[in-house]
Amino acid sequence: MRISGFASGMDIDTIVKDLMKAERMPMNKLTQQKQLLEWKRDDYRDLNKLLTDFRNLSFDMTLQRTYSQKQVSTSNTKVSAVASSTAGNGSYTISNVKLATESSKSSSGIITDQASFDSDKSIWEQRDLLDNWTTNTSSTYAGGELESKTGFIQLDGLVAANKMPNTITGQRMVDGSLTSFTYNLGEDVTLDEKSGRLVFKEPLEAGSTIQGFTYENYQSSLSITTYDETGKELKGEFILTGSKTMNQLMSEISSSPIGVTAFYDNYSGELKLTRKDAGALVGVDGKSFAISDGFFKDYLKLDDTEQTGQSATLDINGISTTRKSNTFSINGVTITLKEDMSETATITVNNDTDKTFGAIKNYIEKYNELITKISEKTSQAVYRDFKPLTDEERESLSEKQIEQWEEKAKSGLLKNDSILTSGLGQMRSNFYEPLAGASGVFNQLAQIGITTSVNYKDGGKLNINEEKLRQAIEKDPSSVMELFTATGSDNSSQGLARRLRESVGTTIQQIEARAGNTARTNQQFTIGRELTNVDQRISIFEMRLQQKEDRYWRQFTAMEKAINVSNQQSMQLMSQFYNNG
């Protein structure tokens, strides 16, 4: 029980708070230490993200495709071409083009009363227009005991009455006893064809049983098989339920991976299947399509007759040839024929120096951004008088003042950090060292226009002589690529991108060992263990503070009680003196 100043007239609550402020000073130092560790960890991780991004970019710069981009031009819009990085430089002439044609298959007959058939309505609703579409798909109702009272049972799919058994048998629960029954279809039980429900004239109680039975529903399995350039089968399987519309079936076929466009014409009642890829794409039997029996053939009137696609014919560099498709490849160049053409089109393939130049320039710029960030962090001023703010100090400051204070408090946390300065030094040395064993005309970056800034304040940033770099790429692109991508057994014989990737990777590992990452627990990195230790010390100190605060209150409460007793005794004495007088 705490008594606050009733007898003494003292503001004990304020006195205790002031005493605890002094006692809490070591705690404030611990919380400030924790905040500094968290800021330092976050600074490390921010830089590590930049290092990781640069390492990934360095990997891209070790790939041949970065330096082997090709530029393709065509003299005629009736032909287009794209080149892979492995394509050789040169030119091709294309003339006397006759495009490949697509294979197609059309229905040889029409749907009964096609004027009444609606491709947006379900096929089940219009089954009488499909010569009374029937099916041999058999389904089973398992039967069994009913768990609750019900007036119907649900069947699978759309079912017509002539596809059902004439009677439904079972046992129904009446006054707690089972009685056998036989219901006639259409009398005691009716079929709702649209919903697939068997509806009982009188609901069956829970505990009743129904004997299982088989029936046929409106559902068919369909398949279409096509072939690629090598004759390999591309097979599409489709399930046609009565609830589907013709348009839905056409959409499923057209969006499947078999490469067919399906179209149904309401006006003529004709179905047409057309290969999306032109050319003589046929199987071993010389056919472009294989259609399953059943719905396709019996009701949509598709037979084995087809219009087989023809190969493209053309002259390439004066040589008459054929291609199965209008798109084909020659030595890494993919050519697409767009129109029949009697004239000549010239396709020219050259190195795309702009893309190579852009990739190298971007890499150097990202390097400059990286070392600028690291240099800034390792050279920041340290403001020792600016400690992390306590909660009480924050209450007395504005948001702007807090921001300005913390900017100085965070400054210099990584000043002269050994991991970062060592990593920065290694990256710089990677640029200075020539490429040992270079097979091309260039063995040093300065030879292609990439040099270190003469201003020492730049921290080793690189400058690019763009004209010189472009000239080097045009003169010997392979040698430029080797400067960045060369493989070797040691650092001196490796290309710049490989060196930097290795150096940056080492720095990333060292930072993660000290500051961790989001996937690591505190016990798995140095700062995390320090934070855990500080948290434990804070927890112990908070217990001590609570004990001290309780002790102060006990002492002041005892004082209040003693003063109160003294006051009572004094009043009694004065009362006796007054009475005796």
PyMOL commands that set and color helices and strands:
alter all, ss='L'
color gray80, all
select helices_A, chain A and resi 12-60+64-66+124-130+161-163+246-255+295-299+353-378+391-395+399-410+418-432+445-448+456-458+466-475+477-485+491-493+496-515+522-524+526-580
alter helices_A, ss='H'
color red, helices_A
select strands_A, chain A and resi 70-74+79-83+90-98+104-106+138-141+144-145+150-154+167-174+177-184+189-192+197-204+209-210+213-216+219-227+233-241+260-265+270-275+290-291+312-316+319-323+327-330+333-337+341-351+450-452+462-464
alter strands_A, ss='S'
color yellow, strands_A
deselect
rebuild
show_as cartoon
